[in-house]
Amino acid sequence: MPRYLISFDDGAMDHITDSELPAVSDAAHAVVRDAKSAGVWIFGGGLLRQQATIVRPDGTALAGPVPETKAVVGGFSILEVASRAEALVWAGRIAASCRCAQEVREIMFDPES
């Protein structure tokens, strides 16, 4: 079955107030529990802001992209579902729970992973 990356940009949830965060967190965790129960959840989570490091092919490490200058992922889910249409349904549920738009991309199949 195909796997999909469902993600949102860093800062996409900045409009949510501190008082709203517990409700958003509860709603998002409910969707994750549903995805796990449905057997489609692979992995997901939020990413810390401005913590990226770029490692070059020669092994040297550089400071990563700065969110003000480049779109970076703020959070993601990886689901394994039967179709893109099903991935879009899950993305809609995630978008509603997180109160922000989600990007959906199919992950290329690799028999080694």
N, C-alpha and C positions, 0 to 999 in steps of 0.2 A: 504494500500500500504506500502511496506517496506521503511524504512528510512536508509540512508547511511551517515556515517561520512567520509568526504573527508578531508584529513589533510596533512600537511607537517611539517617536523622537524624544530626546532629552528635552525637558521643559514643557512637554505636552500636557502635563498634569499640574503645572504651576498655578492654574486658576482655582485649584481646589484649596479651600481654607483649612487651617489646622483643625477647626471644629468638625469639618466634613470628612477628614481623613479616616477616622474609625469606620464610618459607614461605607466609604469607598473600599477600604481594605476588606471589610466583611463581605461586600458584594463580590469583589475579585476572588477572594478565597472560596466563596461558594461556587463560582464558575470553575475554578481549578478542581474542587472536589467533584463536581459533576463530570468534568472531562476525565478525571481519574476513574470514576465509576463507570464511565462509558468505554474505558479502555483506550482512549485516544491520546492521553497526556504522555509526553515524552519528558519534557523538562522546561523550565522557565524561571524567570525572576526579573527583578529590577537591577539596574546598574548604577553604581555610585557615580555622581557627577564629577567630571574632570579627573578621573583616575586612570585614564588610558595611557599605555606606553606602547610605542611602536618598536618592534624588534625586526631589524633588517636581516636579509639573508646571511650576512656575514656575522650576525650575532650581536651587533651593537644595538643599544637601546636608546631611543629618543623619546622626548615628551610627545604624548599623543595629540590628537586633534583637540582644538579648543572649541567648546560648543558655540561660542559667539561667531566663529568663522566657518564652521562646517557642521552639517547635520550629523548627529551621533545618536545611536540607539539609547533610549532611556529604559526600556524594558522589553521583554520578549517572552514568547511561548513557542514551543515546538510541539506540534500535534501530528499524529499519524492517522489520517482519515481516508476514506474511500475516494473522495473527489474534491475538486476545487470548490464546488458548490457547498459541500459540507464544511470545508475550511472557512468559507465566507460566513456561514451560520455561526460557527464558533467565534470568529472574529467580531461579529456583531454583538454577541453576548459579552465578549471581553471589552469591546468599546463602550457598551452601556455601563458595565460595572466600573470601569476605570474612568469613565466620562471623558474619553479622548479617542480620536480616530486611530485606526490600526492599519498598518500596511501588511498585506498578505503576499508572500512569495513562496513558490514551490522550491524545495531543496532538491538539488540534483541527486539522482540515485547513484549510490556507490556501493557495490556488493561487499566492500571491505569494511563498511561502517555499520 
